[in-house]
Amino acid sequence: MKFADHLNKEQIRKFNQLRHTSRNQKERKQMPVAKKKEKLSRRELECLMGKHMDIYKRVNGAVRRR
């Protein structure tokens, strides 16, 4: 049984009105806002990519750091 089967016409009209107002509010929120771009240095970008991470390797059963 559908949700609308339990409501009278006036309640359905109010429900649809609420749905449409909430959609309009969501559309207004999605408008792009000018964000300030963060300028990262070369070293920071390399750290984010994982270039300066420790590398671990197994050597004869022991874990060594390179």
PyMOL Python script that loads the backbone (N, CA, C, O; Angstrom):
from pymol import cmd

cmd.read_pdbstr("""\
ATOM      1  N   MET A   1       0.834  -1.171   0.000  1.00  0.00           N
ATOM      2  CA  MET A   1       0.000   0.000   0.000  1.00  0.00           C
ATOM      3  C   MET A   1       0.887   1.246   0.000  1.00  0.00           C
ATOM      4  O   MET A   1       1.901   1.295   0.697  1.00  0.00           O
ATOM      5  N   LYS A   2       0.509   2.218  -0.763  1.00  0.00           N
ATOM      6  CA  LYS A   2       1.311   3.430  -0.896  1.00  0.00           C
ATOM      7  C   LYS A   2       1.053   4.396   0.245  1.00  0.00           C
ATOM      8  O   LYS A   2       0.023   4.341   0.916  1.00  0.00           O
ATOM      9  N   PHE A   3       2.000   5.263   0.441  1.00  0.00           N
ATOM     10  CA  PHE A   3       1.915   6.296   1.477  1.00  0.00           C
ATOM     11  C   PHE A   3       0.720   7.213   1.230  1.00  0.00           C
ATOM     12  O   PHE A   3       0.034   7.608   2.172  1.00  0.00           O
ATOM     13  N   ALA A   4       0.474   7.547  -0.015  1.00  0.00           N
ATOM     14  CA  ALA A   4      -0.602   8.477  -0.361  1.00  0.00           C
ATOM     15  C   ALA A   4      -1.986   7.878  -0.119  1.00  0.00           C
ATOM     16  O   ALA A   4      -2.955   8.625   0.017  1.00  0.00           O
ATOM     17  N   ASP A   5      -2.103   6.564  -0.063  1.00  0.00           N
ATOM     18  CA  ASP A   5      -3.398   5.926   0.167  1.00  0.00           C
ATOM     19  C   ASP A   5      -3.936   6.213   1.570  1.00  0.00           C
ATOM     20  O   ASP A   5      -5.144   6.134   1.790  1.00  0.00           O
ATOM     21  N   HIS A   6      -3.072   6.540   2.507  1.00  0.00           N
ATOM     22  CA  HIS A   6      -3.475   6.772   3.890  1.00  0.00           C
ATOM     23  C   HIS A   6      -3.780   8.241   4.181  1.00  0.00           C
ATOM     24  O   HIS A   6      -4.217   8.573   5.283  1.00  0.00           O
ATOM     25  N   LEU A   7      -3.556   9.117   3.211  1.00  0.00           N
ATOM     26  CA  LEU A   7      -3.744  10.547   3.439  1.00  0.00           C
ATOM     27  C   LEU A   7      -4.932  11.076   2.630  1.00  0.00           C
ATOM     28  O   LEU A   7      -5.279  10.538   1.579  1.00  0.00           O
ATOM     29  N   ASN A   8      -5.539  12.136   3.145  1.00  0.00           N
ATOM     30  CA  ASN A   8      -6.592  12.778   2.360  1.00  0.00           C
ATOM     31  C   ASN A   8      -5.951  13.805   1.425  1.00  0.00           C
ATOM     32  O   ASN A   8      -4.741  14.025   1.482  1.00  0.00           O
ATOM     33  N   LYS A   9      -6.748  14.425   0.576  1.00  0.00           N
ATOM     34  CA  LYS A   9      -6.213  15.319  -0.458  1.00  0.00           C
ATOM     35  C   LYS A   9      -5.499  16.532   0.129  1.00  0.00           C
ATOM     36  O   LYS A   9      -4.484  16.975  -0.409  1.00  0.00           O
ATOM     37  N   GLU A  10      -6.014  17.063   1.215  1.00  0.00           N
ATOM     38  CA  GLU A  10      -5.396  18.235   1.848  1.00  0.00           C
ATOM     39  C   GLU A  10      -4.012  17.889   2.399  1.00  0.00           C
ATOM     40  O   GLU A  10      -3.075  18.673   2.254  1.00  0.00           O
ATOM     41  N   GLN A  11      -3.882  16.729   3.025  1.00  0.00           N
ATOM     42  CA  GLN A  11      -2.590  16.305   3.573  1.00  0.00           C
ATOM     43  C   GLN A  11      -1.583  16.034   2.455  1.00  0.00           C
ATOM     44  O   GLN A  11      -0.400  16.347   2.590  1.00  0.00           O
ATOM     45  N   ILE A  12      -2.051  15.456   1.360  1.00  0.00           N
ATOM     46  CA  ILE A  12      -1.165  15.201   0.215  1.00  0.00           C
ATOM     47  C   ILE A  12      -0.662  16.524  -0.363  1.00  0.00           C
ATOM     48  O   ILE A  12       0.511  16.638  -0.721  1.00  0.00           O
ATOM     49  N   ARG A  13      -1.543  17.521  -0.455  1.00  0.00           N
ATOM     50  CA  ARG A  13      -1.148  18.832  -0.980  1.00  0.00           C
ATOM     51  C   ARG A  13      -0.083  19.469  -0.096  1.00  0.00           C
ATOM     52  O   ARG A  13       0.895  20.019  -0.602  1.00  0.00           O
ATOM     53  N   LYS A  14      -0.266  19.399   1.231  1.00  0.00           N
ATOM     54  CA  LYS A  14       0.721  19.964   2.160  1.00  0.00           C
ATOM     55  C   LYS A  14       2.059  19.229   2.048  1.00  0.00           C
ATOM     56  O   LYS A  14       3.122  19.850   2.068  1.00  0.00           O
ATOM     57  N   PHE A  15       1.993  17.914   1.932  1.00  0.00           N
ATOM     58  CA  PHE A  15       3.204  17.111   1.805  1.00  0.00           C
ATOM     59  C   PHE A  15       3.979  17.489   0.542  1.00  0.00           C
ATOM     60  O   PHE A  15       5.196  17.666   0.589  1.00  0.00           O
ATOM     61  N   ASN A  16       3.278  17.613  -0.578  1.00  0.00           N
ATOM     62  CA  ASN A  16       3.937  18.001  -1.834  1.00  0.00           C
ATOM     63  C   ASN A  16       4.523  19.401  -1.746  1.00  0.00           C
ATOM     64  O   ASN A  16       5.587  19.667  -2.306  1.00  0.00           O
ATOM     65  N   GLN A  17       3.844  20.285  -1.055  1.00  0.00           N
ATOM     66  CA  GLN A  17       4.346  21.649  -0.882  1.00  0.00           C
ATOM     67  C   GLN A  17       5.651  21.627  -0.082  1.00  0.00           C
ATOM     68  O   GLN A  17       6.596  22.342  -0.416  1.00  0.00           O
ATOM     69  N   LEU A  18       5.703  20.818   0.961  1.00  0.00           N
ATOM     70  CA  LEU A  18       6.939  20.699   1.751  1.00  0.00           C
ATOM     71  C   LEU A  18       8.069  20.112   0.917  1.00  0.00           C
ATOM     72  O   LEU A  18       9.213  20.559   1.010  1.00  0.00           O
ATOM     73  N   ARG A  19       7.751  19.113   0.102  1.00  0.00           N
ATOM     74  CA  ARG A  19       8.777  18.496  -0.744  1.00  0.00           C
ATOM     75  C   ARG A  19       9.383  19.505  -1.708  1.00  0.00           C
ATOM     76  O   ARG A  19      10.600  19.546  -1.888  1.00  0.00           O
ATOM     77  N   HIS A  20       8.540  20.312  -2.322  1.00  0.00           N
ATOM     78  CA  HIS A  20       9.035  21.282  -3.303  1.00  0.00           C
ATOM     79  C   HIS A  20       9.863  22.378  -2.646  1.00  0.00           C
ATOM     80  O   HIS A  20      10.853  22.821  -3.228  1.00  0.00           O
ATOM     81  N   THR A  21       9.492  22.825  -1.459  1.00  0.00           N
ATOM     82  CA  THR A  21      10.284  23.856  -0.784  1.00  0.00           C
ATOM     83  C   THR A  21      11.643  23.307  -0.371  1.00  0.00           C
ATOM     84  O   THR A  21      12.641  24.027  -0.431  1.00  0.00           O
ATOM     85  N   SER A  22      11.700  22.035   0.051  1.00  0.00           N
ATOM     86  CA  SER A  22      12.993  21.469   0.438  1.00  0.00           C
ATOM     87  C   SER A  22      13.892  21.299  -0.780  1.00  0.00           C
ATOM     88  O   SER A  22      15.107  21.467  -0.669  1.00  0.00           O
ATOM     89  N   ARG A  23      13.326  20.969  -1.937  1.00  0.00           N
ATOM     90  CA  ARG A  23      14.125  20.862  -3.168  1.00  0.00           C
ATOM     91  C   ARG A  23      14.721  22.211  -3.539  1.00  0.00           C
ATOM     92  O   ARG A  23      15.887  22.299  -3.922  1.00  0.00           O
ATOM     93  N   ASN A  24      13.916  23.257  -3.424  1.00  0.00           N
ATOM     94  CA  ASN A  24      14.398  24.593  -3.771  1.00  0.00           C
ATOM     95  C   ASN A  24      15.536  25.018  -2.854  1.00  0.00           C
ATOM     96  O   ASN A  24      16.483  25.662  -3.304  1.00  0.00           O
ATOM     97  N   GLN A  25      15.455  24.671  -1.588  1.00  0.00           N
ATOM     98  CA  GLN A  25      16.523  25.017  -0.651  1.00  0.00           C
ATOM     99  C   GLN A  25      17.799  24.270  -0.995  1.00  0.00           C
ATOM    100  O   GLN A  25      18.888  24.836  -0.902  1.00  0.00           O
ATOM    101  N   LYS A  26      17.684  22.998  -1.395  1.00  0.00           N
ATOM    102  CA  LYS A  26      18.867  22.217  -1.769  1.00  0.00           C
ATOM    103  C   LYS A  26      19.536  22.813  -2.998  1.00  0.00           C
ATOM    104  O   LYS A  26      20.763  22.875  -3.070  1.00  0.00           O
ATOM    105  N   GLU A  27      18.729  23.255  -3.972  1.00  0.00           N
ATOM    106  CA  GLU A  27      19.287  23.840  -5.191  1.00  0.00           C
ATOM    107  C   GLU A  27      20.031  25.133  -4.880  1.00  0.00           C
ATOM    108  O   GLU A  27      21.063  25.417  -5.488  1.00  0.00           O
ATOM    109  N   ARG A  28      19.522  25.906  -3.952  1.00  0.00           N
ATOM    110  CA  ARG A  28      20.204  27.146  -3.583  1.00  0.00           C
ATOM    111  C   ARG A  28      21.524  26.856  -2.899  1.00  0.00           C
ATOM    112  O   ARG A  28      22.487  27.597  -3.092  1.00  0.00           O
ATOM    113  N   LYS A  29      21.596  25.801  -2.109  1.00  0.00           N
ATOM    114  CA  LYS A  29      22.823  25.470  -1.388  1.00  0.00           C
ATOM    115  C   LYS A  29      23.906  24.974  -2.336  1.00  0.00           C
ATOM    116  O   LYS A  29      25.093  25.105  -2.036  1.00  0.00           O
ATOM    117  N   GLN A  30      23.519  24.407  -3.472  1.00  0.00           N
ATOM    118  CA  GLN A  30      24.489  23.822  -4.377  1.00  0.00           C
ATOM    119  C   GLN A  30      25.175  24.839  -5.271  1.00  0.00           C
ATOM    120  O   GLN A  30      26.023  24.462  -6.078  1.00  0.00           O
ATOM    121  N   MET A  31      24.839  26.107  -5.156  1.00  0.00           N
ATOM    122  CA  MET A  31      25.480  27.114  -5.978  1.00  0.00           C
ATOM    123  C   MET A  31      26.963  27.187  -5.607  1.00  0.00           C
ATOM    124  O   MET A  31      27.295  27.176  -4.421  1.00  0.00           O
ATOM    125  N   PRO A  32      27.848  27.260  -6.581  1.00  0.00           N
ATOM    126  CA  PRO A  32      29.281  27.262  -6.291  1.00  0.00           C
ATOM    127  C   PRO A  32      29.702  28.519  -5.526  1.00  0.00           C
ATOM    128  O   PRO A  32      29.269  29.634  -5.821  1.00  0.00           O
ATOM    129  N   VAL A  33      30.546  28.295  -4.554  1.00  0.00           N
ATOM    130  CA  VAL A  33      31.065  29.386  -3.744  1.00  0.00           C
ATOM    131  C   VAL A  33      32.547  29.520  -4.085  1.00  0.00           C
ATOM    132  O   VAL A  33      33.266  28.523  -4.145  1.00  0.00           O
ATOM    133  N   ALA A  34      32.992  30.730  -4.305  1.00  0.00           N
ATOM    134  CA  ALA A  34      34.389  30.959  -4.646  1.00  0.00           C
ATOM    135  C   ALA A  34      35.264  30.585  -3.454  1.00  0.00           C
ATOM    136  O   ALA A  34      35.212  31.227  -2.404  1.00  0.00           O
ATOM    137  N   LYS A  35      36.060  29.549  -3.628  1.00  0.00           N
ATOM    138  CA  LYS A  35      36.940  29.092  -2.560  1.00  0.00           C
ATOM    139  C   LYS A  35      38.362  29.551  -2.852  1.00  0.00           C
ATOM    140  O   LYS A  35      38.784  29.628  -4.006  1.00  0.00           O
ATOM    141  N   LYS A  36      39.077  29.848  -1.802  1.00  0.00           N
ATOM    142  CA  LYS A  36      40.455  30.259  -1.956  1.00  0.00           C
ATOM    143  C   LYS A  36      41.315  29.008  -2.144  1.00  0.00           C
ATOM    144  O   LYS A  36      41.305  28.113  -1.299  1.00  0.00           O
ATOM    145  N   LYS A  37      42.048  28.950  -3.240  1.00  0.00           N
ATOM    146  CA  LYS A  37      42.868  27.781  -3.509  1.00  0.00           C
ATOM    147  C   LYS A  37      44.134  27.830  -2.665  1.00  0.00           C
ATOM    148  O   LYS A  37      44.782  28.868  -2.537  1.00  0.00           O
ATOM    149  N   GLU A  38      44.462  26.685  -2.098  1.00  0.00           N
ATOM    150  CA  GLU A  38      45.648  26.591  -1.260  1.00  0.00           C
ATOM    151  C   GLU A  38      46.847  26.268  -2.149  1.00  0.00           C
ATOM    152  O   GLU A  38      46.815  25.307  -2.918  1.00  0.00           O
ATOM    153  N   LYS A  39      47.878  27.056  -2.043  1.00  0.00           N
ATOM    154  CA  LYS A  39      49.076  26.846  -2.845  1.00  0.00           C
ATOM    155  C   LYS A  39      50.046  25.975  -2.048  1.00  0.00           C
ATOM    156  O   LYS A  39      50.554  26.394  -1.008  1.00  0.00           O
ATOM    157  N   LEU A  40      50.301  24.761  -2.540  1.00  0.00           N
ATOM    158  CA  LEU A  40      51.202  23.832  -1.862  1.00  0.00           C
ATOM    159  C   LEU A  40      52.580  23.888  -2.504  1.00  0.00           C
ATOM    160  O   LEU A  40      52.721  24.060  -3.715  1.00  0.00           O
ATOM    161  N   SER A  41      53.592  23.738  -1.656  1.00  0.00           N
ATOM    162  CA  SER A  41      54.957  23.732  -2.184  1.00  0.00           C
ATOM    163  C   SER A  41      55.249  22.370  -2.816  1.00  0.00           C
ATOM    164  O   SER A  41      54.473  21.427  -2.663  1.00  0.00           O
ATOM    165  N   ARG A  42      56.357  22.281  -3.515  1.00  0.00           N
ATOM    166  CA  ARG A  42      56.743  21.030  -4.171  1.00  0.00           C
ATOM    167  C   ARG A  42      56.976  19.927  -3.142  1.00  0.00           C
ATOM    168  O   ARG A  42      56.575  18.782  -3.350  1.00  0.00           O
ATOM    169  N   ARG A  43      57.625  20.277  -2.030  1.00  0.00           N
ATOM    170  CA  ARG A  43      57.896  19.294  -0.973  1.00  0.00           C
ATOM    171  C   ARG A  43      56.592  18.753  -0.373  1.00  0.00           C
ATOM    172  O   ARG A  43      56.471  17.554  -0.124  1.00  0.00           O
ATOM    173  N   GLU A  44      55.615  19.647  -0.142  1.00  0.00           N
ATOM    174  CA  GLU A  44      54.336  19.218   0.417  1.00  0.00           C
ATOM    175  C   GLU A  44      53.596  18.289  -0.546  1.00  0.00           C
ATOM    176  O   GLU A  44      52.982  17.311  -0.120  1.00  0.00           O
ATOM    177  N   LEU A  45      53.656  18.596  -1.846  1.00  0.00           N
ATOM    178  CA  LEU A  45      53.013  17.725  -2.833  1.00  0.00           C
ATOM    179  C   LEU A  45      53.681  16.353  -2.866  1.00  0.00           C
ATOM    180  O   LEU A  45      52.998  15.334  -2.971  1.00  0.00           O
ATOM    181  N   GLU A  46      55.005  16.320  -2.777  1.00  0.00           N
ATOM    182  CA  GLU A  46      55.715  15.042  -2.774  1.00  0.00           C
ATOM    183  C   GLU A  46      55.376  14.217  -1.533  1.00  0.00           C
ATOM    184  O   GLU A  46      55.257  12.995  -1.614  1.00  0.00           O
ATOM    185  N   CYS A  47      55.220  14.881  -0.386  1.00  0.00           N
ATOM    186  CA  CYS A  47      54.842  14.173   0.842  1.00  0.00           C
ATOM    187  C   CYS A  47      53.437  13.592   0.718  1.00  0.00           C
ATOM    188  O   CYS A  47      53.182  12.478   1.177  1.00  0.00           O
ATOM    189  N   LEU A  48      52.526  14.341   0.102  1.00  0.00           N
ATOM    190  CA  LEU A  48      51.163  13.840  -0.097  1.00  0.00           C
ATOM    191  C   LEU A  48      51.146  12.618  -1.013  1.00  0.00           C
ATOM    192  O   LEU A  48      50.337  11.708  -0.831  1.00  0.00           O
ATOM    193  N   MET A  49      52.036  12.602  -1.989  1.00  0.00           N
ATOM    194  CA  MET A  49      52.102  11.472  -2.916  1.00  0.00           C
ATOM    195  C   MET A  49      52.845  10.286  -2.313  1.00  0.00           C
ATOM    196  O   MET A  49      52.809   9.190  -2.873  1.00  0.00           O
ATOM    197  N   GLY A  50      53.517  10.484  -1.182  1.00  0.00           N
ATOM    198  CA  GLY A  50      54.185   9.377  -0.513  1.00  0.00           C
ATOM    199  C   GLY A  50      55.634   9.180  -0.922  1.00  0.00           C
ATOM    200  O   GLY A  50      56.185   8.102  -0.701  1.00  0.00           O
ATOM    201  N   LYS A  51      56.256  10.165  -1.499  1.00  0.00           N
ATOM    202  CA  LYS A  51      57.642  10.014  -1.943  1.00  0.00           C
ATOM    203  C   LYS A  51      58.609   9.937  -0.767  1.00  0.00           C
ATOM    204  O   LYS A  51      59.621   9.241  -0.855  1.00  0.00           O
ATOM    205  N   HIS A  52      58.322  10.635   0.330  1.00  0.00           N
ATOM    206  CA  HIS A  52      59.239  10.689   1.459  1.00  0.00           C
ATOM    207  C   HIS A  52      58.853   9.736   2.583  1.00  0.00           C
ATOM    208  O   HIS A  52      59.246   9.940   3.731  1.00  0.00           O
ATOM    209  N   MET A  53      58.090   8.701   2.262  1.00  0.00           N
ATOM    210  CA  MET A  53      57.710   7.714   3.275  1.00  0.00           C
ATOM    211  C   MET A  53      58.797   6.672   3.432  1.00  0.00           C
ATOM    212  O   MET A  53      59.562   6.411   2.503  1.00  0.00           O
ATOM    213  N   ASP A  54      58.861   6.081   4.604  1.00  0.00           N
ATOM    214  CA  ASP A  54      59.801   4.988   4.815  1.00  0.00           C
ATOM    215  C   ASP A  54      59.325   3.762   4.037  1.00  0.00           C
ATOM    216  O   ASP A  54      58.127   3.498   3.931  1.00  0.00           O
ATOM    217  N   ILE A  55      60.286   3.029   3.502  1.00  0.00           N
ATOM    218  CA  ILE A  55      59.984   1.820   2.747  1.00  0.00           C
ATOM    219  C   ILE A  55      60.528   0.643   3.539  1.00  0.00           C
ATOM    220  O   ILE A  55      61.705   0.617   3.895  1.00  0.00           O
ATOM    221  N   TYR A  56      59.678  -0.320   3.809  1.00  0.00           N
ATOM    222  CA  TYR A  56      60.079  -1.497   4.585  1.00  0.00           C
ATOM    223  C   TYR A  56      60.191  -2.691   3.657  1.00  0.00           C
ATOM    224  O   TYR A  56      59.385  -2.867   2.744  1.00  0.00           O
ATOM    225  N   LYS A  57      61.213  -3.516   3.907  1.00  0.00           N
ATOM    226  CA  LYS A  57      61.510  -4.641   3.048  1.00  0.00           C
ATOM    227  C   LYS A  57      61.895  -5.838   3.914  1.00  0.00           C
ATOM    228  O   LYS A  57      62.552  -5.675   4.942  1.00  0.00           O
ATOM    229  N   ARG A  58      61.492  -7.029   3.506  1.00  0.00           N
ATOM    230  CA  ARG A  58      61.868  -8.222   4.255  1.00  0.00           C
ATOM    231  C   ARG A  58      63.213  -8.740   3.742  1.00  0.00           C
ATOM    232  O   ARG A  58      63.405  -8.936   2.542  1.00  0.00           O
ATOM    233  N   VAL A  59      64.140  -8.957   4.683  1.00  0.00           N
ATOM    234  CA  VAL A  59      65.457  -9.502   4.347  1.00  0.00           C
ATOM    235  C   VAL A  59      65.724 -10.645   5.312  1.00  0.00           C
ATOM    236  O   VAL A  59      65.942 -10.423   6.503  1.00  0.00           O
ATOM    237  N   ASN A  60      65.707 -11.869   4.797  1.00  0.00           N
ATOM    238  CA  ASN A  60      65.917 -13.078   5.600  1.00  0.00           C
ATOM    239  C   ASN A  60      64.968 -13.130   6.809  1.00  0.00           C
ATOM    240  O   ASN A  60      65.391 -13.499   7.905  1.00  0.00           O
ATOM    241  N   GLY A  61      63.734 -12.776   6.627  1.00  0.00           N
ATOM    242  CA  GLY A  61      62.732 -12.861   7.678  1.00  0.00           C
ATOM    243  C   GLY A  61      62.635 -11.597   8.532  1.00  0.00           C
ATOM    244  O   GLY A  61      61.638 -11.411   9.230  1.00  0.00           O
ATOM    245  N   ALA A  62      63.636 -10.731   8.495  1.00  0.00           N
ATOM    246  CA  ALA A  62      63.597  -9.495   9.278  1.00  0.00           C
ATOM    247  C   ALA A  62      63.067  -8.363   8.416  1.00  0.00           C
ATOM    248  O   ALA A  62      63.237  -8.363   7.197  1.00  0.00           O
ATOM    249  N   VAL A  63      62.433  -7.413   9.050  1.00  0.00           N
ATOM    250  CA  VAL A  63      61.907  -6.259   8.326  1.00  0.00           C
ATOM    251  C   VAL A  63      62.908  -5.133   8.447  1.00  0.00           C
ATOM    252  O   VAL A  63      63.227  -4.700   9.555  1.00  0.00           O
ATOM    253  N   ARG A  64      63.408  -4.652   7.319  1.00  0.00           N
ATOM    254  CA  ARG A  64      64.402  -3.580   7.303  1.00  0.00           C
ATOM    255  C   ARG A  64      63.803  -2.313   6.703  1.00  0.00           C
ATOM    256  O   ARG A  64      62.956  -2.375   5.812  1.00  0.00           O
ATOM    257  N   ARG A  65      64.247  -1.183   7.195  1.00  0.00           N
ATOM    258  CA  ARG A  65      63.816   0.079   6.652  1.00  0.00           C
ATOM    259  C   ARG A  65      64.859   0.577   5.665  1.00  0.00           C
ATOM    260  O   ARG A  65      66.061   0.524   5.928  1.00  0.00           O
ATOM    261  N   ARG A  66      64.389   1.053   4.545  1.00  0.00           N
ATOM    262  CA  ARG A  66      65.293   1.547   3.513  1.00  0.00           C
ATOM    263  C   ARG A  66      65.259   3.041   3.496  1.00  0.00           C
ATOM    264  O   ARG A  66      65.954   3.664   2.693  1.00  0.00           O
TER     265      ARG A  66
END
""", "prot")
cmd.dss("prot")
cmd.show_as("cartoon", "prot")
cmd.util.cbc("prot")
cmd.orient("prot")
